[in-house]
C-alpha cells in the first residue's frame, strides 16, 4: 500500500512539474522580442480603397472609385464601383481617414466645391451633399474632424475677391505641377479657418489676415487642431503656382476654442537656403505637444512651445529636391513622399530633433509620389503619383523597424509590374479614359 501510494503521489508531482514547465515556456515565448522577425500584414477581410479622381481631360465627371483592398480576395486591386459628382474639375484632397460613421469629405480645388460621400456600404458609395463657399471664404483645402462632431477647415481665399473662370490661362497646382487649374482673374485675398458641420453650415469663421506681419500673401493650406492645449496650427501655401509672389514660409497659431489668431511665425531657411518655403502639412508627434511641419521645398521643421506666446520652430531635416508631397506620421515614424527621388522615405523620429532614415522604397523614374494615407492598423500605405504616372501602389509598412516594401500582389490583372494603373481604362459608370487620382484612403 505504501509503495502504491508513493507511486501515485509521484505521478501527480510529475504532472504538476510538466504543467509548470509548459506554462513557463509559454510565458518566455510571449515575452521574447519580435522586432527582427519579418512578417507580412494579415489579410484584412472586406478592406477597400476609396480613390478620389477625375478625368485627365476634364470632360467627364469627378468620381469616387472603390477598389478591392483585401489581399486575400481574388479581386484584389480591382475597381468594384464608382460614384460620380456630376461636375468636372480637379479632384484634390480628401480627409486622411474615413470618419467613424462612414462619411468622407473631398474637395475639387478648381471648382471650389466639396462633396460629402457616404461609404459606409463600400460597394455602394453615394453622394450625401455638396457645397461651395462657406462663411465668406472659397476654395477649401483641408478638413479636420473635431471631438464635438464639427469640422475645422482651411479656405484659401476670400470668396468675394477670387473667381476661377473656365476661359483663363491654366497653370500647375502646388506640389502637382502637371495638374492644371485656372488662374483667378484678380489677385488672391487671404482666406481663413472655418468651423462648420460636415455639410458646410458655419459655426464660426475667422480670417487668416495678420496685421502684425508685412507679408500679406497668407493663404491657409492645412490645419492641425490641438484640443488638449486649446490650439490649432495652420500653414500658408497658395495652391496656385501662378502666384509666384507668394513664398509661404509662414506658420500660424490659433486659439481653437474661438479661432482667434494668436501669432504668425516665419520658418528660417535650412542649409540649402530655401527649405522653409511653401509650408505644407502639420502633424502632431507622439509626445502630444510637439509638431512636425513639412514644406513643399522638402524641409522638415520641429515646432515646440506651441501653448506659449513664443512658439519655436527649427529645421531638423531636408529631403532631395522640391515638391515633397503629403507625409504620414505614425507612432515614431515619419513617412515622406520625395518625388525627385521617386521614393517614399521612412524616418525614425523618436528623437524629433535628430530624425534618421531607416528605409525607403523606390518607384520608376516616371513615377512622382505625392499622396499617401495609412490604414487603421498602421501596416499598409496607399500611394499615388497623381499628375504623372497616374498609378496607385500599396506599400507594406512594418511599425517595429520602419521597413517599407511595395506590395507585389496589388497590380493590374494583366501586368507584370506592381501598382494599379488609372490610365486608358473603362470605369464603372460609363467613363472611358485616363483618371487622375488624388485623395485615396482605406476603409475603416
ZAVEX-452545 format. One record per residue (C-alpha): residue number from 1; x negated, y, z. Coordinates in Angstrom, 1 decimal, always signed. Each point is the difference from the previous one (the first is absolute). Layout:
<nodes>
NUM_X_Y_Z
...
</nodes>
This chain:
<nodes>
1_+0.0_+0.0_+0.0
2_-2.8_+2.4_+0.9
3_-1.8_-0.7_-3.3
4_+3.2_+0.5_-2.0
5_+0.8_+3.3_+1.8
6_-3.5_+1.3_-0.6
7_+0.2_-0.9_-3.7
8_+3.4_+1.8_-0.2
9_-1.5_+3.2_+1.6
10_-3.0_-0.2_-2.3
11_+2.3_+0.0_-3.0
12_+1.9_+3.0_+1.3
13_-3.3_+1.8_+0.7
14_-1.4_-0.7_-3.4
15_+3.2_+1.3_-1.7
16_-0.2_+3.2_+2.0
17_-3.6_+0.5_-1.0
18_+0.9_-0.6_-3.6
19_+2.8_+2.5_+0.1
20_-2.2_+2.7_+1.6
21_-2.7_-0.6_-2.6
22_+2.6_+0.5_-2.8
23_+1.4_+3.1_+1.6
24_-3.5_+1.5_+0.5
25_-0.9_-0.8_-3.6
26_+3.1_+1.8_-1.2
27_-0.8_+3.1_+2.1
28_-3.6_+0.1_-1.3
29_+1.1_-0.3_-3.6
30_+2.6_+2.8_+0.5
31_-2.6_+2.4_+1.3
32_-2.7_-0.6_-2.6
33_-0.7_+3.0_-2.2
34_+1.3_-0.4_-3.6
35_-1.5_+3.1_-1.6
36_-2.4_-2.0_-2.1
37_+2.5_-2.5_-1.5
38_+1.5_+1.3_-3.2
39_+3.8_-0.4_-0.4
40_+2.6_+1.0_-2.6
41_+3.1_+1.8_+0.9
42_+2.9_-2.3_+0.7
43_+2.7_-0.1_-2.6
44_+2.8_+2.5_+0.8
45_+3.3_-1.4_-1.0
46_+2.4_+2.4_-1.6
47_-2.7_+2.6_-0.4
48_+0.4_+2.7_-2.7
49_-1.7_+3.1_-1.4
50_+2.0_+3.1_-0.8
51_-1.8_+2.0_-2.7
52_+1.1_+3.6_-0.9
53_-0.8_+0.5_-3.7
54_+0.9_+1.9_-3.1
55_-0.2_-0.1_-3.8
56_-3.5_+1.1_-1.1
57_+1.7_+1.8_-2.9
58_+2.5_+1.7_+2.4
59_+3.0_-1.0_-2.1
60_+1.6_-2.8_+2.0
61_+1.2_+0.4_+3.6
62_-2.2_-0.3_+3.1
63_+0.6_-3.3_+1.8
64_-0.8_-2.1_+3.0
65_-1.2_-3.4_-0.9
66_+0.1_-3.1_+2.3
67_-2.9_-2.5_-0.4
68_-0.2_-3.4_+1.7
69_-2.8_+0.3_+2.6
70_+0.4_-3.5_+1.6
71_-3.3_-1.8_-0.7
72_+1.8_-3.4_+0.3
73_+2.7_+0.9_-2.5
74_-0.2_-1.3_-3.6
75_+1.0_+3.4_-1.2
76_-2.8_+1.8_+2.0
77_-0.9_+3.3_-1.8
78_+3.2_+0.0_-2.2
79_+2.3_+3.0_-0.3
80_+3.3_-1.1_+1.4
81_+2.2_+3.1_-0.2
82_+0.0_+3.8_-0.6
83_+2.3_+2.9_+0.8
84_-0.1_+3.2_-2.0
85_+0.5_+3.5_+1.2
86_+1.4_+1.4_-3.2
87_-2.7_+2.7_-0.1
88_-3.4_+0.1_-1.7
89_-3.0_+1.8_+1.4
90_-3.2_-1.1_+2.0
91_+0.7_-2.4_+2.8
92_-2.4_+0.7_+2.8
93_-0.1_-0.7_+3.7
94_+2.2_-2.4_+1.9
95_-0.1_-0.5_+3.7
96_-2.9_-2.2_+1.1
97_+2.3_-2.7_+1.4
98_+3.7_-0.9_-0.4
99_+2.1_+1.3_+2.9
100_+1.4_-2.5_+2.5
101_+3.4_+0.3_-1.5
102_-1.3_-0.8_-3.5
103_+0.1_+3.6_-1.3
104_-2.8_+1.5_-2.1
105_-0.6_+3.6_-1.1
106_-1.7_+0.7_-3.3
107_-0.7_+3.3_-1.8
108_-0.4_+1.0_-3.6
109_-2.4_+2.9_+0.2
110_+0.5_+1.7_-3.3
111_+3.8_-0.1_+0.5
112_-0.3_+1.1_+3.6
113_+2.6_-2.7_+0.8
114_+0.1_-2.7_+2.6
115_+1.9_-3.3_+0.1
116_+1.1_-2.1_+2.9
117_+0.0_-3.7_-0.8
118_+1.6_-2.9_+1.9
119_-2.3_-3.0_-0.3
120_+1.5_-2.0_+2.9
121_+1.1_-2.6_-2.6
122_-3.3_+0.0_-2.0
123_+1.4_-1.7_-3.1
124_+2.8_+2.5_-0.2
125_-1.5_+3.4_+0.6
126_+2.2_+3.1_-0.3
127_-0.1_+3.8_+0.1
128_+1.7_+1.4_+3.0
129_-0.6_+3.7_-0.5
130_-2.0_+2.7_-1.8
131_-0.9_+3.6_+0.8
132_-2.1_+2.8_-1.3
133_-1.0_+3.3_+1.8
134_+0.4_-0.1_+3.8
135_-0.1_+2.9_+2.4
136_-1.1_+2.4_-2.7
137_-3.0_-2.1_-0.9
138_-0.7_-2.1_-3.1
139_-2.2_-2.9_-1.2
140_-0.2_-2.3_+3.0
141_-3.1_-2.3_+0.4
142_-0.2_-2.0_+3.2
143_+2.7_-1.4_+2.3
144_-0.6_-1.1_+3.6
145_+2.7_-1.6_+2.1
146_+0.5_+1.4_+3.5
147_+1.1_-1.9_+3.1
148_+3.2_+2.0_+0.1
149_+1.0_-1.5_-3.4
150_-0.8_+3.1_-2.0
151_-2.7_+0.5_-2.6
152_-2.8_+2.5_+0.0
153_-0.9_+1.0_-3.6
154_-2.5_+2.3_-1.7
155_+1.4_+2.2_-2.8
156_-2.7_+1.6_-2.2
157_+1.6_+3.2_-1.2
158_+2.6_+2.6_+0.9
159_+3.0_-1.0_-2.2
160_+1.0_+3.5_-1.3
161_-3.5_+0.6_-1.4
162_-0.9_-3.2_-1.7
163_+1.6_-1.7_-3.0
164_-1.2_-2.9_-2.1
165_+1.4_+0.6_-3.5
166_-0.1_-2.8_-2.5
167_-1.5_+2.0_-2.8
168_-3.1_+1.3_+1.8
169_-3.6_-1.3_-0.4
170_-0.7_-3.3_+1.7
171_-3.0_-0.6_+2.3
172_-1.2_-2.7_+2.4
173_+1.1_-0.7_+3.5
174_-2.5_+0.2_+2.9
175_-1.6_-3.4_+0.5
176_+1.5_-1.3_-3.2
177_-1.4_+2.2_-2.8
178_+1.5_-2.2_-2.8
179_+3.5_+0.4_+1.4
180_+1.9_+2.9_-1.5
181_+2.1_+2.7_+1.6
182_+1.2_+3.4_-1.2
183_-1.6_+3.2_+1.2
184_+2.4_+2.5_+1.7
185_+0.9_+3.2_-1.7
186_-1.1_+2.1_+3.0
187_-2.8_-0.3_+2.6
188_+0.8_-2.4_+2.8
189_+1.2_+1.4_+3.3
190_-0.8_-1.9_+3.2
191_+2.6_-2.6_+1.0
192_+0.4_-1.5_+3.5
193_+1.1_-2.8_+2.3
194_+3.6_-1.2_+0.3
195_+1.6_-2.2_+2.6
196_+3.0_-1.6_-1.7
197_+2.1_-3.1_-0.1
198_-0.9_-2.6_-2.6
199_+2.6_+1.4_-2.4
200_-1.5_+3.5_+0.0
201_+2.2_+1.8_+2.6
202_-2.1_+2.7_+1.7
203_-0.6_-0.2_+3.8
204_-2.7_+2.7_+0.0
205_-2.6_+1.4_-2.4
206_-3.1_+2.2_+0.3
207_-2.3_+1.7_-2.5
208_-3.6_-1.0_-0.2
209_-1.1_+3.6_-0.7
210_-2.6_+1.0_+2.6
211_-0.5_+3.8_+0.3
212_-3.3_-0.5_+1.8
213_-1.9_-1.6_-2.9
214_-0.8_+1.9_-3.2
215_+0.4_-3.1_-2.2
216_+3.7_+0.1_-1.0
217_-0.2_-3.1_-2.3
218_+1.3_-2.4_+2.6
219_+2.3_-2.7_-1.3
220_+1.1_-2.7_+2.5
221_-1.1_-3.3_-1.3
222_+0.2_-2.7_+2.7
223_+1.0_+0.0_+3.7
224_-0.7_-2.1_+3.0
225_+2.4_+0.4_+3.0
226_-1.6_-0.6_+3.4
227_+2.9_+0.0_+2.5
228_-2.1_-1.1_+3.0
229_-1.6_+3.4_+0.0
230_+2.8_+2.0_-1.7
231_-2.1_+0.7_-3.1
232_+0.0_-0.5_-3.7
233_-3.0_+0.2_-2.3
234_+0.5_+0.9_-3.7
235_-2.3_+0.4_-3.0
236_+0.2_+2.6_-2.8
237_-0.9_-1.3_-3.5
238_+2.0_+1.3_-3.0
239_+1.1_-3.0_-2.2
240_-0.3_+2.1_-3.1
241_-3.5_-0.1_-1.6
242_+0.8_+3.2_-1.9
243_-0.3_+1.9_+3.3
244_-3.7_+0.3_-0.3
245_-0.2_+2.8_+2.5
246_+1.1_-2.3_+2.9
247_-2.8_-1.9_+1.6
248_+2.1_-1.2_+3.0
249_-2.6_-0.5_+2.7
250_+2.6_+0.7_+2.6
251_+1.6_-2.1_+2.8
252_+3.0_+1.4_+1.9
253_+1.1_-0.7_+3.6
254_+3.6_+0.2_+1.0
255_+2.1_-0.4_+3.2
256_+2.2_-2.9_-1.0
257_+3.0_+0.8_+2.2
258_+0.8_+3.3_-1.7
259_-2.4_-0.1_-3.0
260_-1.8_+3.2_+1.1
261_-3.3_+0.4_-2.0
262_-2.7_+0.3_+2.6
263_-3.2_+0.1_-2.0
264_-1.7_-0.5_-3.4
265_-3.5_-1.4_-0.1
266_-2.3_-0.1_-3.0
267_-2.2_-3.1_-0.3
268_-3.7_+0.6_-0.4
269_-1.9_-1.4_-3.0
270_-1.8_-3.3_+0.3
271_-3.6_-0.6_-1.2
272_+1.1_+0.0_-3.7
273_+1.5_+3.5_+0.5
274_+3.6_-0.7_-1.1
275_+1.4_-3.0_+1.9
276_+2.3_+2.4_+2.0
277_+2.0_+0.9_-3.1
278_+3.6_-1.3_-0.5
279_+1.1_-1.3_+3.3
280_+2.1_-3.2_-0.3
281_+1.4_-2.6_+2.4
282_-0.2_+0.3_+3.8
283_+0.0_-3.2_+2.0
284_+0.2_-0.6_+3.8
285_-2.9_-2.0_+1.4
286_+0.2_-2.8_+2.6
287_-0.6_+2.3_+2.9
288_+3.3_+1.7_-0.6
289_-1.4_+3.6_+0.0
290_-2.6_+0.2_-2.7
291_+0.7_+0.3_-3.8
292_-1.9_-0.9_-3.1
293_+0.7_+2.2_-3.1
294_-1.1_-1.0_-3.4
295_-0.6_+2.5_-2.9
296_+0.5_-0.4_-3.7
297_-3.7_+0.9_-0.3
298_-0.7_-3.2_+1.8
299_-0.9_+1.4_+3.5
300_+1.1_-1.5_+3.3
301_+0.5_+2.2_+3.0
302_+0.5_-0.7_+3.7
303_+2.4_+2.4_+1.7
304_+0.1_+0.2_+3.8
305_+1.3_+2.2_+2.8
306_+3.3_+0.3_-1.9
307_+2.0_+1.0_+3.0
308_-2.4_+2.8_+0.9
309_+0.0_+3.6_-1.4
310_-3.2_-0.8_-1.9
311_+0.2_-3.4_-1.9
312_-3.3_-1.2_-1.3
313_-0.6_-1.6_-3.3
314_-3.4_-1.5_-1.2
315_-1.1_-1.8_-3.1
316_-0.9_-3.7_+0.7
317_-0.2_-1.8_-3.3
318_-0.1_+0.6_-3.8
319_+1.1_-2.3_-2.8
320_-1.3_+0.1_-3.6
321_+1.6_+2.5_-2.4
322_+3.3_+1.8_+0.1
323_+3.8_-0.8_-0.1
324_-0.2_-2.5_+2.9
325_+3.6_-1.0_+0.4
326_+2.3_-1.4_+2.7
327_-1.7_-1.6_+3.1
328_+1.2_-2.5_+2.6
329_-0.9_+0.1_+3.7
330_+0.6_-3.4_+1.6
331_-1.3_-0.8_+3.5
332_-3.7_+0.9_-0.1
333_-0.4_+0.0_-3.8
334_+0.4_+2.7_-2.7
335_+0.8_-1.2_-3.5
336_-0.8_+2.6_-2.7
337_+0.7_+0.0_-3.7
338_-3.1_+1.3_-1.9
339_+0.9_+0.3_-3.7
340_-3.5_+1.1_-1.1
341_-1.4_-3.3_+1.4
342_+3.1_-1.9_-1.3
343_+0.2_-1.4_+3.6
344_+1.9_-0.4_+3.2
345_-2.4_+0.5_+2.9
346_+0.5_-1.1_+3.7
347_-1.7_+2.0_+2.8
348_-0.3_-1.2_+3.6
349_+1.0_+3.1_+2.0
350_-0.3_-1.3_+3.6
351_-2.4_+2.9_+0.4
352_+2.0_+2.7_-1.9
353_-3.0_+2.4_-0.1
354_-2.1_-2.7_-1.7
355_+2.1_-2.1_-2.4
356_-1.8_-2.8_-1.9
357_+0.9_-1.9_-3.1
358_+0.7_-3.7_+0.6
359_+1.6_-1.1_-3.3
360_+1.1_+1.1_-3.5
361_+1.8_-1.5_-3.0
362_-0.8_+1.1_-3.5
363_+2.4_+0.3_-2.9
364_-0.6_+0.3_-3.7
365_-1.5_+3.2_-1.4
366_+3.4_+0.9_-1.5
367_+1.7_-0.1_+3.5
368_+0.1_+3.0_+2.2
369_+1.5_-1.0_+3.4
370_+2.3_+2.7_+1.5
371_+2.9_-1.2_+2.1
372_-0.2_-2.7_+2.7
373_+2.4_-1.2_+2.7
374_-0.3_-2.9_+2.5
375_+2.5_-2.6_+1.1
376_+1.5_-0.2_+3.5
377_-2.4_-2.8_+1.0
378_-3.0_+2.1_-1.0
379_-1.3_-2.7_-2.2
380_+0.9_+0.9_-3.6
381_-0.4_+3.3_-1.9
382_+1.7_+1.0_-3.2
383_-2.1_+2.2_-2.3
384_+0.7_+1.8_-3.3
385_-2.0_+2.0_-2.5
386_+2.9_+2.2_-1.1
387_-0.8_+2.3_-2.9
388_-2.8_-2.2_-1.3
389_+0.2_-3.8_-0.1
390_+3.7_-0.2_+1.0
391_-0.7_-3.1_+2.0
392_+1.0_-1.3_+3.4
393_-2.3_-2.1_+2.2
394_+0.4_-1.8_+3.3
395_-3.0_+0.1_+2.3
396_-0.5_-2.5_+2.9
397_-1.4_+1.7_+3.1
398_-1.5_-1.7_+3.0
399_+0.6_+2.2_+3.1
400_-2.7_-1.9_+1.9
401_-2.9_+1.1_-2.1
402_+1.4_+2.5_-2.6
403_-0.6_-2.4_-2.9
404_+1.9_+0.8_-3.2
405_+0.7_-2.4_-2.9
406_+2.2_+0.3_-3.1
407_+2.9_-2.4_+0.1
408_-0.7_-2.1_-3.1
409_+3.5_-1.5_+0.0
410_+1.7_+3.3_-0.4
411_-0.1_+0.3_-3.8
412_+2.1_-0.1_-3.2
413_+1.0_-3.5_-1.0
414_-1.9_+0.1_-3.3
415_-3.1_+1.8_+1.4
416_-3.5_-1.3_+1.0
417_-0.6_+3.2_+2.1
418_+1.5_+0.9_+3.3
419_+2.6_+2.8_+0.3
420_+3.4_+0.7_-1.5
421_+0.0_+2.3_-3.1
422_+2.7_+2.7_-0.3
423_-0.8_+0.5_-3.7
424_+2.0_-1.0_-3.0
425_+2.6_-2.2_+1.6
426_+3.8_-0.3_+0.1
427_+1.4_+1.1_+3.4
428_+3.3_-1.1_+1.5
429_+2.5_+2.7_-0.7
430_-0.9_+0.4_-3.7
431_-3.2_+2.1_+0.1
432_-2.8_-1.2_-2.3
433_-3.4_+1.5_+0.1
434_-2.8_+1.0_+2.4
435_+1.0_+1.0_+3.5
436_-2.3_+2.1_+2.2
437_+0.2_-1.2_+3.7
438_-0.7_+2.2_+3.0
439_+1.5_-0.6_+3.5
440_+0.1_-3.8_+0.6
441_+0.8_-1.6_+3.3
442_+0.6_-3.4_+1.5
443_+3.4_-1.1_+1.3
444_+0.5_-0.3_+3.8
</nodes>
